[in-house]
């Protein structure tokens, strides 16, 4: 009930100022959506942590742990093969753990599953082949890719570009999923042909 009363109080304060509560609508202020989110969640931050120490949350945390670990191991093995040992299972597990902890502490979605997926593997393979064919240092280029992604993400947050998500449909997501699935199906047939020959 504290959560509901705090949210209602925050909504009333925003409505009195003429501001909106919908996270996908724009406030027309620099970092406006993030500031509103912090104002809304900050009074509940300590209780969010304290409430996590009960049986249901601990069981959910264990479930999320294994849900993240299960794709990290096979995708890590695949990454190790695709990047000639630069990235592997240990890097994938450590990266997933660090990303998950960062997201649960600093983002508004504590149960957001952060881990390696099929598109990550395809991207890392393409980046490794680019570096290999041009003589670039793979890990240095990978660091710069991460840095630019951080910069772009922060810029999107500053200019409240999250409202653009309302223009994406399930169709866009399904097309992307089909593309990734086809890549992995073709890859498995290539591997089968290689083993057979």
C-alpha positions in Angstrom: 0.0 0.0 0.0 3.0 2.3 0.5 3.9 1.8 -3.1 0.5 2.8 -4.3 0.2 5.8 -2.0 3.6 7.0 -3.0 2.9 6.6 -6.7 -0.5 8.3 -6.4 1.1 11.2 -4.5 3.8 11.6 -7.2 1.2 11.5 -9.9 -0.9 14.2 -8.2 2.2 16.4 -7.9 3.0 16.0 -11.5 -0.5 16.7 -12.6 -0.6 19.9 -10.6 2.6 21.0 -12.4 1.1 20.0 -15.7 3.6 17.3 -16.3 2.8 13.8 -17.5 3.3 10.4 -15.8 3.5 8.1 -18.8 7.1 7.0 -19.3 6.7 7.0 -23.1 5.5 10.6 -23.3 8.0 13.4 -23.5 8.5 16.1 -20.8 10.4 18.3 -23.3 13.2 18.8 -20.7 16.8 17.6 -20.8 16.9 14.2 -18.9 13.2 14.8 -18.0 12.0 11.2 -18.1 14.9 9.9 -16.1 14.5 12.7 -13.4 10.8 11.8 -13.2 11.6 8.2 -12.8 14.1 8.9 -10.1 11.6 11.1 -8.2 9.0 8.4 -8.4 11.2 5.5 -7.4 13.6 7.2 -4.9 11.3 7.1 -1.9 10.8 3.4 -2.4 14.4 2.5 -3.1 15.3 1.2 0.4 12.0 -0.7 0.8 12.7 -2.3 -2.6 15.9 -3.7 -1.3 14.5 -4.7 2.1 11.4 -6.4 0.6 13.8 -8.6 -1.5 14.8 -10.6 1.6 11.8 -12.9 1.7 11.3 -16.4 0.5 9.5 -15.5 -2.7 12.1 -13.0 -3.9 15.0 -15.3 -3.0 13.5 -18.2 -5.0 12.9 -15.8 -7.9 16.5 -14.6 -7.7 17.7 -18.2 -7.9 15.4 -18.9 -10.9 16.8 -15.8 -12.7 20.3 -16.9 -11.8 19.8 -20.2 -13.6 17.8 -18.6 -16.4 20.9 -16.4 -17.1 23.5 -19.1 -16.6 21.9 -21.6 -19.0 22.3 -19.5 -22.1 25.6 -18.0 -21.0 27.4 -21.4 -21.1 26.4 -22.5 -24.6 26.6 -19.0 -26.1 30.0 -18.5 -24.4 31.2 -21.8 -26.0 30.0 -20.6 -29.3 31.6 -17.2 -28.8 34.9 -18.9 -28.0 34.8 -20.8 -31.2 33.8 -17.8 -33.3 36.3 -15.3 -31.8 39.2 -17.7 -31.7 39.3 -17.7 -27.9 39.1 -13.9 -27.3 35.6 -14.3 -25.7 34.4 -17.4 -24.0 32.3 -18.9 -21.2 34.0 -17.2 -18.3 33.8 -13.7 -20.0 30.1 -14.4 -20.8 29.2 -15.4 -17.3 31.1 -12.5 -15.7 29.7 -10.0 -18.2 26.1 -11.3 -17.6 26.6 -11.1 -13.8 28.1 -7.6 -13.9 25.4 -6.3 -16.3 22.6 -7.9 -14.2 23.9 -6.4 -10.9 24.3 -2.9 -12.6 20.8 -3.1 -14.1 19.1 -4.2 -10.9 20.7 -1.5 -8.8 20.5 1.5 -11.2 17.6 0.8 -13.6 13.9 0.7 -13.0 13.4 -2.9 -13.8 15.1 -5.2 -11.2 14.0 -8.4 -13.0 15.3 -7.4 -16.4 17.2 -10.4 -17.8 20.5 -9.2 -19.0 22.7 -11.7 -20.8 24.1 -12.9 -24.1 21.7 -13.8 -26.9 21.9 -15.0 -30.5 22.2 -11.5 -31.9 25.2 -10.8 -29.6 27.0 -13.9 -30.9 26.3 -13.0 -34.6 27.6 -9.4 -33.9 30.7 -10.6 -32.1 31.5 -13.0 -34.9 31.1 -10.3 -37.6 33.2 -7.9 -35.5 35.9 -10.5 -35.1 36.0 -11.2 -38.8 36.3 -7.5 -39.5 39.2 -7.2 -37.1 40.9 -10.3 -38.4 40.7 -9.3 -42.1 41.9 -5.8 -41.5 44.6 -6.5 -38.8 42.8 -4.6 -36.0 43.1 -5.4 -32.3 39.7 -7.2 -31.5 39.5 -6.4 -27.8 40.4 -2.7 -28.3 37.8 -2.3 -31.0 35.3 -4.2 -28.9 36.0 -1.7 -26.0 35.4 1.2 -28.4 32.1 -0.3 -29.6 30.9 -0.6 -26.0 32.0 3.0 -25.3 30.1 4.3 -28.3 27.0 2.3 -27.3 27.2 3.8 -23.8 27.4 7.3 -25.3 24.5 6.7 -27.7 22.3 5.2 -25.0 23.0 8.2 -22.6 22.2 10.6 -25.5 18.9 8.8 -26.1 18.1 9.1 -22.4 19.0 12.8 -22.3 16.7 13.6 -25.3 13.9 11.3 -24.1 14.0 9.0 -27.2 12.2 6.2 -25.3 8.9 7.4 -26.8 10.1 6.0 -30.1 9.4 2.4 -28.8 5.7 3.1 -29.3 6.3 3.0 -33.1 7.8 -0.5 -33.0 5.4 -3.4 -33.3 5.7 -7.2 -32.7 6.2 -7.5 -36.5 9.6 -5.7 -36.2 10.6 -8.0 -33.4 9.4 -11.2 -35.2 11.3 -10.3 -38.4 14.5 -9.8 -36.4 13.9 -13.1 -34.6 13.4 -14.9 -37.9 16.7 -13.5 -39.3 18.6 -14.7 -36.2 17.0 -18.1 -36.3 17.8 -18.5 -40.0 21.4 -17.6 -39.3 21.7 -20.3 -36.7 19.9 -22.9 -38.8 22.3 -22.2 -41.7 25.2 -22.3 -39.3 24.2 -25.8 -38.0 23.8 -27.2 -41.5 27.3 -25.8 -42.4 28.7 -27.5 -39.3 27.0 -30.7 -40.2 28.4 -30.6 -43.8 31.9 -29.8 -42.4 31.7 -32.8 -40.1 30.4 -35.1 -42.8 33.1 -34.1 -45.3 
